[in-house]
Amino acid sequence: MSATTDTTLPAFPGEVVTTATTRLIDVPGVTGKVALITLDNGKDHTRPSTFGPQGLLSLDAAIDEALAAAPAAIAVTGKPFVFAVGADLSGVASIQDRPTARAIGALGHRVFRRLRESTIPTFAFVNGAALGGGVEIALHCHYRTLASNAAMMALPEVFLGILPGWGGTQLLPKIAGPSNAVTVIIENSLNQNRMMKPQEALGLGVVDVVFDAADYLEQSLIWLAGVVNGETVINRPEGTDEEWAEALERGRAVADMKTHGATPAPYRALEMIELSRTASLDEGLQAEGDALADLIAGNEFRAGLYAFNLTQKRARKPVGAPDPSLARKVTKVGVIGAGLMATQLAMLFARRLHVPVVITDVDDERLQKGLAAVRKDIAGQLRKKRISADEANRLEALVTGTLDYADFADAEFVIEAVFEEIGVKQKVFAELEKHVGPETLLATNTSSLSVGEMAGGLEHPERVVGFHFFNPVAVLPLLEIVKAEKTDDATLATAFAVAKGLKKGPILTTDSAGFVVNRLLLLFMGEILAAIDEGTPASVADNSLAPLGLPMSPIMLLQLVGPAVALHVQETLAAAFPERFSVSENLRRIVEGGHRTLVAWDDEGNQSLDPEVAALWVQGDKPSTAEEVRERALTALATEARLMLDEGVVADAADIDLAMLTGAGWPFWLGGITPYLDRTGVSEQATGKRFNPPGVSTLP
């Protein structure tokens, strides 16, 4: 029965309808016609095809038309460069109740499974990007081909706080085997929403064959003919008892490690994957639909959608950025410093902007070491086939070194990444100003120092801006662009234009100590250290925030940042905000003792303080429980976030959340941090009000 007979359907306001059209074509070697269904929302590739209720009905009608023609085969493909990227998330966000969520799941199931239950062979010609429901359309087809230039393929639902709800959890284990299903549905999603490249999708059994993009449709039709004529046979792995047990155990271990139980989505997805082994398709889809509806009606998914919109929309159109027409052209970049951060910056500028990059340091030994690090990085990229040999040669030619500031005279953008001490940075800028033009942008990668103070003695302080990257530079998308009191709009516009060229997601902040991420992280970390200093066992304090599912514990974060760096930033923040920030004397002792490794593991993988570090830690006699430490840390975060908004450090809470998501790697199910503080009541308890109105990142 066609879905067009339904009288009650959920509606997606403003749905951009993906229309499915059917045409009959002749294919050499096939007796009879092949019905080719094309999915197209009428937009170019920058607006991928998605599905709402009307789009599903259009596909349903196209399947009716195809079946009525009694073809030899049915194939589904997409518009140029795009197959389909799943449900319309804006429409899903409009769903306010579980019955509506259940209805949209049932509609997708009923339309898609017609492809699976067809007695006529069905094929998915995945000619481009395929995500979520787009992948599930392909899974419902009997056979799948994939174009070699497809930009991405994934089932990202668990990352957003739901699960593949149009058949993915029931079909993929049968098609690709349980282990590969766990990899695609659970592990990839929780690994920062990892996308599959075409050869990886083939290796995981998600598709049957990959064809070159140049003649993709032609090759797919030839392959279709071989399948229809019985010349090509595809075998599906069933999975042994041992393989099923190992896959499910691995899935639970990944979920525990990545989320600490903070979000239900991966665990519900694992339940559905396990169910697919024994349940009929009817039973499995019924359970999958119920699980999807439960998760859509949950707050974690609302926070996930909020976070998704921040990273996909707000990061691309940063609030407060000046008119782009004010930006100056950048044809050459200078990097002051040749250490780890500086060489990462040099590589990023060369790779993204394709302009000459000149680096310098205080002596030739340091400079040559930095240049060697750049060459090693280039060689590593080439070895991993991330760049071509031509690109490697081009990058080596673009990045050069000098010991003479005069070589920066024609650079329009110079960034310093030297020792984090205000006097050192002031001296660098003062000397640099003698050699560059008055409009050359001077950027600082400082993580916490005052940009205005750094520029205070310069003839042209208006061209100094904070340009704070996060480590590793090539991975983390956040860039804090810091406007000092005298920074002018042309400088800011140029900074934002460069950030866009670097493919970073910037936020604009005022010149306040620690800016956003470090101010919050060091406060949060400081509360944990203070609890340990007072007498709380280190393991209790360090694990107190596990229910949030953060990417790492506070002490692991401290080790990653480096005790010396953390101490320096803590001192900077304590000087700026002495009433709320303090310096841990234990941390000072650790740094003075030269310790860089803070944690140790036993034979069972349990984490604890390194014995040498523990021996230095002087504790009081006022221990707290894990709940007390967690409440203390969250209250401090809520209070500080409210103060930052009151001070105008950023435009609103969304920028705080975007910063924590893209600079600190905080999970989508928290929505950054303010949605979690709102839904747990911490915001109102600590500050007297919410950060966001009800319904923004939470259920109404």
Buried (B, 14 or more C-beta within 10 A) or exposed (E): EEBEEBEEBBBBEEBBBBBBEBBEEEBEEBEBBBBBBBBBBEEEBEEBBBBBBBBBBBBBBBBBBBBEBEBBBBBBBBBEBBBBBBBBBBBBBBBEBBEBBBBBBBBBBBBBBBBBEBEBBBBBBBBBBBBBBBBBBBBBBBBBBBBBBBBBBBBBBBBBBBBBBBBBBBBBBBBBBBBBBBBBBBBBBBEBBBBBBBEBBBBBBBBBBBBEBEEBBEBBBBBBBEBBEEEBEEEEBEBEEEBBEBBBEBBBEBBEEBBBEBBBBBBBBBBBBBBBBEBEBEEBBBBBBBBBBBBBBBBBBBBBBBBBBBBEEBBEEBEBBBEEEBBBEBEBBBBBBBBBBBBBBBBBBBBBBEBBBBBBBEEEEBBEBBBEBBBEBBEEBBEEEEBEEEBBEBBBEBBBBBEEBEBBEBBBBBBBBBEBEBEEBBEBBEEBBEBBEEBBBBBBBBBBBBBBEBBBEBEBBBBBBBBBBBBEBBEBBBBBBBBBEBBBBBBBBBBBBBBBBBEBBBBBBBBBBBBBBBBBBBBBBBBBBBBBBBEBBBBBBBBBBBBBBBEEBBBBBBBEBBBBBBBBBBBBBBEBBEEBBBBBEBBBBBBEEEBEEBBBEEEEEEBBBBEEBEEBBEBEEEBBEBEBBBBBBBBBBBBBBBBBBEEEBBBEBBBBBBBBBBBBBBBBBBBBBBBBBBBBEBBBEBBEEBBBEEEBBBEE
